[in-house]
Amino acid sequence: MVIAKENPADVEALQAAKWVDGATTVADAKNELFLAIRENIQIRRFQRVEGGVSVPYVHMGGKIGVLVTLDTESTAPAVTELGKDVAMQIAAMNPQYLDKTLVDAAFIEHEKEVRLAAAKQDPKNAKKPENIIEKIVMGGIEKYYKEICLLQQAYVKGEGEDVAAHVAAVAKEVGAPISVKSYVRFEKGEGIEKREDDLAAEVAKMVNG
C-alpha cells in the first residue's frame, strides 16, 4: 500500500515514507515489528508495476515470487491462467531477458568473441573458412537466446512451441491481442552480500534507538 501510494524511488526513500497510520515511517514500523518478534528484518528491494494485467505466483512455499504483467484488453479467465503459466515458467527457468531484442548488444558482442575464439581453437574447425565459423557461432548464439530469453524459451507446458507462440495462441483463443509487458522474479536470499559489519551491534542500536 505504501509503495503504491508514495511511489518511492528506492529502498532508502521507502524507509522514510509515511506508514499506513500516517504518523510514523516505514522504518519505524519495521523496528517495532523487530521488537515484537526479535527477528532481524531488512527491506532489500521492491518493484512497482503500473498498467496491464498483473498475475502473481509464489513457488516453493515462498522461496520464489514472480509477478507477470500482461498487456491486453481481454478479461477472459484464460488471460489470468496464461499469466500464471508464464509466471511458473519464469520461476522454473529464470530467464535473464524478456525478449532477444532486449539483450544488451555489448553482452552479445562479448559472447560472440568468446565463442569465436573457442571455435577457432577447435581442431574440428581447422579447415573451415572464417565466415563459416562465424555462422556456426551465430547459430549457437541464436540457440542461447532460447535459454536466456523468456519469449524464446521452450514453453515448459507445451509440445514444441516457445513462450511467444503460446501467448499468441491464447490471444487467438480470447480474440484479443496479448503481450508480456514485464515480469519480476524475486528469489529468497539472492543478491545478499556477506555482511562485514557487526550484526549484533546493529540489532543493539535498533533496540536502543
N, C-alpha and C positions, 0 to 999 in steps of 0.2 A: 504493500500500500504506500509506503513512504517513497519507494523508488518511482512508482507510477506517478505520484503526485509531485514530488520535488525534482525528479529527473537529475540527480547528482552526476557530476562529471566523472568522479572516480570514488574510490573507497574512502579517501580522506574527507571528501565532501559529503558522502553518505553518513559518515560517523558524526559529522557536525549538524546534519539535518534534524529538523524537529521530529520528535517521536509522535506517535498517533495521539497522545494525550495533549499535544500542543505546548506542554510546559517543559519537557525535558528533551534531550537529544538521543539519537540512536546509540551513541557511545554510553550515555547514562543508563539506558535500558539494558544494554549488553552487560554492563558492570553489575547492575542489580541482579540480573539473571545468574551471573557468576557467583555472587554472594549467596544466592539461594541454593544452587546446585553444586557449587565448588568444583566446577569443570571449566578448564580454560577454553574460552570461546573467542575465535577471531573471524572477522568478516574479511575474506581474502579477495572475492571477486563477485561481480554481478553483471548482468547484461539486460538492458531494457529494450523490448521489442515493440514496435508500433505497426499497426496496419496488418491486413491479411487475417487468415485463419490459423491461430496457433494451437498446436496439439502437443501436450506433454506426454512423456513416457519415462517411467522410473524403472531401472533394471537392477537386478541382483540385490534386492532389499535396500535400495538407496545408494548403492556404490556408484552407479552411473545415472545421471539425469540428462534427458535430451528434450529440447523444445524445437519443434519444426514449425515453420511459418509458411503457409501456402498462399499464393496469390490467386484468388478465384472469387467469382460472384455466386457460385453454387453453394447451397446449404444442404445438399443431399448427404445422408449418412455415410455414403461411400467416400466423401471427402475426408471426414474425420477418420474413417478406417484407413484411408490412404496415408494420412498424416501419421497415424500410429505405426503403420507398417514401415514407413520411411524412417521414423524415429528408431524403431527396432534395428533397422539396417545400420543406422549411424552408431547406435550403441555397440553393435557387434563388430562392425568393420572399421570404425573410427577413421573416416575419410579426412584428409587434410584440406581439401578444397571442395566447393560445391560443384564446379564445372571446370573442365580443362581450359576453357577460355580465361579463367581467373588465375591460373597458375603463373607465378612470377616468372618473367622472362629470364632474369638472372639465374634463377633456380634451374630452369631448363637448360640454359647455356652451360652451366656448371655440370649438370648431369650428362649432357652431350659430350663435353670434354673428357670426363672420366670414362665414359663408355667407349669413346673413340680410342683413347689411349690403351684401354684393356683389349679392345678388338684388334688393334694393330699388333699387339704382342702375342695374340693367339696364333699358334702355328697353323691352324686350320685356315686362317685368312692370309697367309703369307703370299699367295699368288693372286689374290683378288685386288682389282683396281680400287683406288681410294674412294671413288664415287659409289662403288658397290658396298664397300664397308660402311660408308656414311648412311646409305639406305637401310642397311641392316640395323645400324644403331638407332636411326629414327623410328624404325619399326618397333624396336624394343621400347622406345620412349612412349609410343602410342599404346603399347600394352601396359606400360607403367601407369598411364593415366587411368586405366581400369582398376588400378589398385588404390590410388590416392584421391580420385575424384568421385564424389558421390553419384552424380548423374551417369557417369561412365561405368560404374561398378556393376557387376552382375547382380541382379535382384535376387536376394537370398531365398525368397519365397516363390520365385518364378522358375520357368523352364527355358533357360537360354536367353531371356530378354535382359536388358540392362534397366537401371532405375528410371532413366529418361523415358524409355519405351513403356514401362509400366505406368508412369504418370500420364503419358499420352493416352494409354488405353482407358484409364479411369476417366480422363477428361471426355473421351468419346462416349463413355458409358453414361455420364451425367449430363452430357450435352452442353458443356461449358468449358472454356479454357482453364487449365490449371498449370501453375508453375511453382516450383520450390523457390520461395523468395529468400529464405535464410534458414540456418539452423544453429543451435547452440548445444554443445556437448560438454558437460562437466563430469569429471571423474574424481571420486574421493581421493585426496592425497596427491593429485597431480600438481606439479609446479611448486611443491613445498621445498624451499631451500633449507639446508641444515642451519639451524639457529646457532649463532655464535654468542648471543647474549645470554645472560643468566635468567632462565625462565622463572626460577624461584624468586628472584628479585623483582621481576615484572609482576608476578602474582601478588607479592607483598605490597607493591606500590598500588595495585588495584584495590586491595583490601583497605589500605590506609588512606587512599585518596578519594 
